[in-house]
């Protein structure tokens, strides 16, 4: 695996590509967060791409707000948001500054700091459930809105990419996204095939078919 680079380095340059191109590189990547309780590292197995103004499923589809402002910033920073009144989810910002694209970290396997991840996740029945799903992954890493805008290429974070993207990558509709953006028209979910840490696919609510008068 290739180690992280500083600002303007090779890794940030790679993250500055299209989220659709960056997605395979994050599969198998390791993201580490260190705090006072130690380090927790997740091996990423599933991500979803969101492409700002070109994507009706994106938080940035209608423009910049206080909530989504980090998405418009430089690549390599975390966009952390609160959802359903109880969960946090984390994205890695990609692309060119001002374009608001990124990759939702959907699932992974905790490969270091398992005991700390278990505490944060209230000791789930299986370690495979520690980071299987975006809210679980964020909780296992100890992420919340305090880390919105944090640089994943600088302490207390560390991002390590594989030397090459995986030879095989699963691709399909995103999980739980409603409307057209959650259909096969937007096959922007990427995962490691046959990896047990990948989350279960759940379609979003689709619009009712229009009634046509005879």
Secondary structure, DSSP 8 states (H G I E B T S, - for coil): -B----TTSHHHHHHTS-HHHHHHHHTT-EEEEEETTEEEEEEEEEEEEEEGGG-TTSTTTT---TTTGGGGS-TTBEEEEEETTTEEEEEEEESSTTS-EEEEEEEEEEEE-HHHHHHHTT--S-GGGSSBSHHHHHHHHT--GGGTT-BTTSTTEEEEB-SS--S--EEE--TT--SGGGSGGG--EEE-TT-TTS----------------
